[in-house]
């Protein structure tokens, strides 16, 4: 099945409509400025969103800016991080805050190559900060998004998340000027419906999904 045969704008429109009723509410989505997004993405790297939501507001209240975080006591942050299983990421976050203050005047950098120089920041985190924090019209691709894209378009599962075919397909799906809303919808869709064990009976994209159509052929009712 040729991915180009799918109407990308229809997929985006369906996901955005679905998201209006199914959006997950998290504190970092309320005020998505660059620093807040960067902090959230550090915490979310290996920690479930619901758990991050419990301590994220108190952390931001105590450290509302790169300057306040850069001045924090490393031992205090280490203890905070150890309780949450975030010791390594706390070190990265503190070092990133210091670098932001030292090299970027206390402002989170707005270029991908600059963001990826920060300790602990990879391509996904950089893309998330640019999209949600700076409202750039770019795609955000993690393992969950890869799962959705490969299922819908019938693409082979790549060995790496940064596979060029997946990245290109994800970019083509973004509605112009609505990358943040769309990427948020896609991430929530992957978490709620298109999980490892997909909830196809509740999915609004079955008519456009290669995975679902193939499953119907393999298991006719």
N, C-alpha and C positions, 0 to 999 in steps of 0.2 A: 504493500500500500504506500503510495507516494505521499510523503508528508506535505508536499506543496499543494496537494489536492484539497487539503483542509483549509477552510476559511479562517485565518488566524483571528480576524476581528470578531468572529462569532464565538470562538473559544474564549477570548478575553471578555467579551460582553457577558457571556454566560457565567463565567467565574466571578466577575464583578457583581452581577445581580445576586448570585448565590451568597456572596460575601456580605452583602447588606444585611442579611438575616442571620448569618453564622459567624460574624467576626468575633475573634477572641479579644478580650479586653485585658490589656497589660499596661502597667504604669509607664513604661518607656515609649508607648505609642501615643500618650497624651500630649507630650511636648517633645517632638522628635528633632531636637537641635543636635548638632554634631557631637558634642561632648557626651550628652546623655545617651545617644545611640552607641557611641564607642564603649562606654562603660557597660551598657546592656549586652553588647555583642561579646565582650570579654567574658562576662558571666555565663552567657548562653552557649559558649563553645562546647561544653560537655555537661551542662546542668539543665534539667528540665525547666521549661518556662514557668510552670506553676510554682516551682521552688524558688526560682530567681525572683518572682514577683513578691515574695514574702519579705525579702531583705533589701531589694533594690531601692525602695523609697527612703528607708532609713540611711542607706549609704549615701544617696544623693543629697539628703538633708545635711549630713555631716560634711560631705565633700562635694559641694555644688559646682566646682569649677576645676580646671586643670591646676590652677595656682594653689587652691586649698589642698588638693590631693598631693601635689608635689611636695608640700610642706609637712605631710603627715609623718608620724612616727613609724618607721618600717616595722618595728616589733609589734606595734598595735595592729597594723595591717596584716602582719603574718599570723597573729592570733585570730583575728577576724576571719582570715582566709582558711585557716586550719579547721575551724569549727564547721565551715561550709564545704570543705574539700576543695578549696580554691587557692591553696597556698602558692602554687606556681604562677597562677594567673594574677594574683595580687602583686607579686614581684614584677611581672610584666607591666601591669597597669600603672604601678608607681613609677617604674622606669620610663614608661611612655609619657606620663604626665610631666615628668622632669624634662624629657626631650622636647615636648610641645612648648613648655615654658622657655627653655633654653634656646631653641632653634626656630620657633614659629611664633614668638611673642605671646604665648598663652592661648593661641588660637589653633584648634584642630586643623591640620593641613587639608586642603581641598583637592589634592591630586593623588591619584592611585599610587604612583611610585613613591610619593612622600609618605603616605599612610603606611605602606608596606615596609618602610624603614623603621617604624615603631616596633619595639619588642613585642612579640606575640601576635602581630597583625599579619594575616595572610590575605590572599586574594578575595576570599568570601567576606571577611570582616571589612576590608577596604571597600568592597562594592556595597555592602550594607550601609556603611557610614555615608558614602557618596549618594546613594539612592534616598535613604530615609532622612539623613541629616542635612544634605545639601540639595535634595530634590532633583538629582540627576536622572536622566531617562536611560537607565542602564539595567541590565538583568542581574539577578542574584541567584546563583546556582549552588546548592549544596546537595548532599546525597538524597534528600527528600524530593527536591525539585527534579533531580535526575530520574528518580523513580516515576514521577508523574509524566514527564516529557517522553521517556522511552515507552511507557504504556500507551499514551495517547497516539503517538506517531509510529508505533511499531518499530522503534529503533533498537539495535542491539545494545545490551547493557555495557557501558564502557568500563575499562579498567580504572580510569581516573575521572574524578569529578570535572576537571577542566578539559574534558574532551571537546575538541573544536566543533564537532557536529552538534553536540548537545548545547554548547554555548551559543552557536549560531541560531539554532532553533528557538532557544529561550529568548534570544534578542528579538527575533521576528514576531514573537507573540505579544510584545509589549505595546499597548496602545499609546500613541504619541501624547506626551504630557501627563501620563497617568501611571508612570512606572512605580511610584511608591504604593499607590492603592492596589495596583495589579500584583506586584510582588508580595505584598502582604496577603492578598487573597490567595495566591498560589501556595504560599507557605502554610496558611491555615487549611486550605483544601488538602494538602499532603498530610497534615497532622490529624484531620478529622475524618476524611473519607478515603483518600487514596493512600492508605497506610500499607504496611507490608502485607497485611491481609485486607484487601480493599473492600469497602462497603459499596459494591457496585449497584445494589438495589436502591441506594439513596443518591446515586451520582447523577448530576444534571448533564454530564458530558457523554453518556453512553452511546448516543447516536454518532458521535465523532471520535470514539475511542477504538483504536485498533485492538487493544488488549481485550476489551469487552466483546467486540464483534468476533474475534477469534475464539474466545471462550464459548460463545453461543454456538459456533459451528462445531466445536469439539464436544460440547455437552448440550445437544438440542433438547428442548423440553417436549 
